[in-house]
Amino acid sequence: MATEARDTDPASLNTPNDLGDNGRQAIADSVNKLVADAFVLYTKTKNFHWHMTGPHFRDYHRLLDDHGDAIFATTDPLAERVRKLGKKTIHSMGEMIKISHLSENDSTFVSPLDMLKELMSDNKKMAAAMRETHELCDEHKDVATASLLEEYIDATELRTWFLFETIQGADQSGH
């Protein structure tokens, strides 16, 4: 019964906030895409972590585990920010896949070098999407979401840098 009331009465989710309604919806939509991106990137990073092979297995395995942990740690604060804006968060894997800027990798085998290149590219895309959301936050004077994104942009750039440096001069096997 409570689920029915929430589905039919979105006002029950409308957390009080001094930001304008249009701004809140636009920011929430953009942040929900970032949550979707984070889940897609987290899943891909863990997939590659589990399927890493080769002479640098231990280092790459640990690197991707650390990256996965950092990415996953962004999901709850971002989703909760949407709720603080009085809007609904994403609620299913299907919705995440549909709205994400990133795509899954269902390949049965990916070489270590291709794994690292794909993750580097995805982290760059994620940072760009965060910057776009930050601009939207600036436009609507949402300093709280912007502040959260500033930390996450820096962390995403750190992952991109590590992946970039790791693949410098590497052959297809990743070494």
N, C-alpha and C positions, 0 to 999 in steps of 0.2 A: 504494500500500500504506500509506504513512504517513497519508493522508487517512482510510482505513478505520479505522486505529487511533485516530485522534483522535475520529472520530465514535462509535466504540463504547466508547471509554475516556475519559469526561470527566474522570476523575481526573488525566489528564495535563495538564489545563488548570488544575488547582486550585492556584494560586499560594499559598504559605504566607502566612497573615495571622492576626492575633490577634483579628479581629472574629468574632463568632458567625456560624454558617452561615446562619441565617435572615436576619440583618441584611445579610449580604453579598449574598444573592440578591435581597432586596427592593430594596436600593440599586442593584445592577447592573441590575435590570429598569427601575427609574426612570431611571437614567442612560442606558440604551439608548434609552429614549423621547426623552430630550433630544438624543441623537445623531441620531435620526431627525428630530426637529424641526429641528435645525440643517441637515441636508441638504435638507429640504423648504424651509425658509426661504431657504437659500443659493440653491437652484435658482430659486425664485420671484423673489428679489431680482435674480439675474442675468437672468432672463427679462425683468423690467421694465426693467432697465438696458439691455438690447439693444433693447427696443421703445419706449423713451421717445421722445416727440415734443414739439414746441412751443417757445415762445420761451425757456423755461428749460432746454432740452435739455442744454446743457453742464453746468450746475450740478447738475441732477438725475442726469444720467448719471454724473458723478463721485461724487456722494453715494452712489448705489446701488452703485457699484464699490467704494468704501471700505467700505460696509456688508457687501457680499458677502465681501470679504477678511476682515473681522473675524469674521463668522459662520463661514466655512470654517475659520479658525484654531482654532476651539473643537472641531472634530470629532475630531481626533487625540488631544488630551489627555483628552477625555471617554471616547473608546473605550478608550484605554490604561488609564484608571482602572478601567474594568470588568475588564480583564485583570488589573490589580494586585489586584483583589478575588477573582481566581481564577475568574471567570465568562466566558462567551462573549459576544462583542460581536455586534451585528447584522451580517448578512452578505449582504443583498441589498436591492435597491430595493423589491421587493415587501414585504419585511418592514418596511422603513422606512415605507412608505405605510400599512401596516396598523396600526402602533403609534404613529404620530405624532399629536400633539395638533392639528396643523395640516393644512390641506388644500391641494392643488395648485390652480393656476388655469390651466385649459386654454383660456380664452377667446382667440379670434383677435384681439380688440382690447380694450384696457382704457385708459380715459382716464388722463392723467397724475395727476389728482387722485384717481381711484379706486385707482390703483397705490399712491400714497403712503398713502392711508387704510388699504388692506388690509395693507400692510407694517407700519404703525403698530399695527394691531390684532394682527397675528401676533407682533410683538415683545412686546406686552403679554402675550399668552398664553404666550409662551416664558418671560418673566420669572416669571409666576405658577407655571408648571410647575417652574422652577428652585427657587423658594421652597419648593414642596411637597417636592421632593427634598432640599433643605437641611434641612427639618424631620425627614425620615426619617433623614438623616445624624446630626442631633443626637440623635435617639432611640436610635440604635445607636452613638453615640460615634465616628463616622467623621469626624474633624476634617480629614483630607486632602481628601476629596471636598467637604466643606462649604467649605473654604477656596478650592478651585478654583471652586466655584459662586459664591462671593461676588464674585469678580472678574468673572465672566461676567454676573451679575445687574446689576452696575453698568454694564457695557458695553452690555447689552441696554436698560437704562433710558436710556442716552445716545442710542442709536439711536431709541428711542421719542420722546424729547424733541425731537431734531432733526426727525423726521418730523412731529411735532405742530406745531412752530413753522413748518415749511415750508408746511403747508397752511392756516395761519391766514389767513382772508380770501380764499383762492384760489377762483377760479371753476372750472368743470368742466375747463378746459384746463390747470389747474395754475398760472395766473397771475392 
